[in-house]
Amino acid sequence: MANIALRLYSALTWSIQPLLRRKLRLRAVAEPGYGKAVGERFGRYPQPIDSLLMQNSTDLLRSFVWVHAVSLGETRAAAILLQELREQIPGMRLLLTHGTATGRKEGENLLQPGDVQVWQPWDTPGAVARFLVRFRPAIGILMETEVWPNLVEGCRQRGIPLVLANARFNEKSLRKARRMHWLARPAYGGLAAAWAQTEADAARLRAIGAPVQAVLGNLKFDVVPDAAQVAQGRAWRAASARPVVMLASSREGEEAMWLDILKKNRPPAQSIQAPAAIKTEASSDAPCAGVQWLIVPRHPQRFDEVQQLLQGAGLRVSRRSTWAQPPQDADVWLGDSLGEMALYYGLADVALLGGSFAPLGGQNLIEAAASGCPVVLGPHTFNFAEAAELACAAGAAERVDGLEQGMAAACALARDAGRLAPAREAAARFASGHRGGARATAAAVLRLLERGPRRYHIPPPWA
């Protein structure tokens, strides 16, 4: 049954390739990165890549260590692991793959001479086979959630150990996997190992057949924020006459919710048509009176959209890309840069966690805590459930029922110096107290490499 299911799935992924190409063309209009090297997604590689490959090496530690980090968050987690891997495997050559343009852009910063970066192959038997035959990795490391049936099967046939690192698996994912158990169970069961973030993740992974070997924690606790960025942010905060509250990694719809709440709390005497209708809330008795707002959208393609939304409501917007020192005076500061979250968390007194106020599962709060920025969470944190609960228990975060309560709570904390200082200290302690997962994961990878490859099977005809 499993073999039949895989054949049907393979036929489906093969048949929808034209739709994938069309989707990439459309996405490339807003994000040009999606139009880059499209052939790589189908296992077609340009000749210059061949010159980087080691044709006759039998030394596994000189072969590629393949890391797949689908998007921005996974790439940042991969960066933490790669630092440890390079320390434990001197001379390691990295093969880095992604699925999104933001992930690939971030991943460029992780490359060293001799490394290769390409797109993840689309999950057809042919594309996967061409990818694996071309690069012949010694091991494959999937970050967090990315398990694809043909990718697992292709590695199994060639004796390439494929592992799931920093693995998270929520209840929604488990329900979906159980509905498709005939496909999901062989895929998860075909992994060489899975290293879970939490005991709850481990239990759910085992329930679908994954070979969970250990619970090693969340790699993102090992992040060390850029000290220069944090210092710059704090210097700019010191120059601000108002407390700074940040809507961090906001997702589509959350900025409009924020704006509606701001309008709702406007003094009744103000006209909705007045250009400064919301701005003058700063002098009112509203919950967030006197606060400087900072909004940092999760996805860069939405920077212009968010600016237009805010300006359409009569707000003066200052974008990070236009700042000199200090930030320009405005009703809202808009963080429109990548790779500067440490600066934004240093600038903010308190952060509202994006993705947690709409039912999107929440974003990673660990970087905020490591930067000493306390967080206010909405009800939807299923992507980082245990980290969210631990942060609340440690005093590094506070949970509320909705965005309106969250805005009021964040503004109140930002204005209360007596509460804010202990919350900052609690956030930093929380982040530092859960480190060590990256070193343990790198050591587990090294043990698998030292065992050598499993028996190689004869590649199928399409390879």
Salt bridges, closest charged atoms under 4 A:
GLU31 OE2 - ARG27 NH2 3.08
GLU40 OE1 - ARG104 NH1 2.94
ASP50 OD1 - ARG134 NH1 2.90
GLU74 OE2 - ARG168 NH2 3.82
GLU84 OE1 - ARG439 NE 3.55
GLU106 OE2 - ARG76 NE 3.69
GLU108 OE2 - LYS36 NZ 3.63
GLU108 OE1 - LYS105 NZ 3.77
ASP115 OD2 - ARG86 NH2 2.82
GLU144 OE1 - ARG168 NE 2.79
GLU144 OE2 - LYS220 NZ 3.33
GLU146 OE1 - HIS68 NE2 3.53
GLU153 OE2 - ARG156 NH2 2.59
GLU171 OE2 - ARG204 NH1 3.64
ASP201 OD1 - ARG204 NH2 3.34
GLU255 OE1 - ARG302 NH2 2.72
ASP304 OD1 - ARG319 NH1 2.77
GLU305 OE2 - ARG302 NH2 3.44
ASP329 OD2 - ARG316 NH1 3.26
ASP331 OD1 - ARG316 NH2 3.54
ASP336 OD2 - ARG319 NE 2.81
GLU340 OE1 - ARG320 NE 2.98
ASP349 OD2 - ARG237 NE 2.69
ASP349 OD1 - ARG424 NH2 3.36
GLU389 OE2 - ARG399 NH2 2.81
GLU404 OE1 - LYS264 NZ 2.95
